[in-house]
Amino acid sequence: MLRAIPEKLLTPLISFISIILGAIVGGIFGWITTKKSTDRNIEVQNKIVEDNRKYEEGVRIKRSRQCANIIRLDLCTAIFQSIRFLKSINHKDNVDVYPIPMDSEYAAGVAYLKSEFDLKELSYIYQLYGIVEKLNKDTNSFNYDDNRIYNSIKIEYTMLLRKLYGENLEKAVNIDIDNISYKELYENEIIKSGYRKILNKLDEICSED
């Protein structure tokens, strides 16, 4: 076929074909190189996104554990002290009033955990904190010459336990708090199921990996 082409056209034709082939080959290699580079960039970007996601998840879990630990400690300490106080009265022992600690930023902690609880459960937590907050104020300002504050504290301790244990209040007061764990305060049949559920959820959040 090439022999039928005049010699003066053959050289330009070969050059033209060579240019076309070179362009095609160059384009293919260029496309391969660009694709590899693009794939590598996508891989790096995906890794960065995944690393950021893992970091943010780690921060979220750490912060959730911190908030849940503080809330659980505040509530369980108040429950322990309520039982101790009312048990002392029942046994006619000398009754000491100890300050009830409470994290002043508890509302921010509860708000941070709002996705872990439904609206009713959040209401339960805020109801408990309403009593704990009053106990915190009254026990920190208590003096033995003020019967009004003393009676107020007694009512608040009773309210807290009645809120949690309802008609099982007396059974709650008889709990041997010197020989049980926090978990045993609510992992039982005498506490109301709604409060058992939120305290168990706090435990689960504290145990998240």
Secondary structure, 3 states (H helix, E strand, C coil): CHHHCCHHHHHHHHHHHHHHHHHHHHHHHHHHHHHHHHHHHHHHHHHHHHHHHHHHHHHHHHHHHHHHHHHHHHHHHHHHHHHHHHHHHHCCCCCCCCCCCCCCCHHHHHHHCHHHCCHHHHHHHHHHHHHHHHHHHHHHCCCCCCHHHHHHHHHHHHHHHHHHHHHHHHHHHCCCHHHCCHHHHHCCCCCCHHHHHHHHHHHHHHCCC
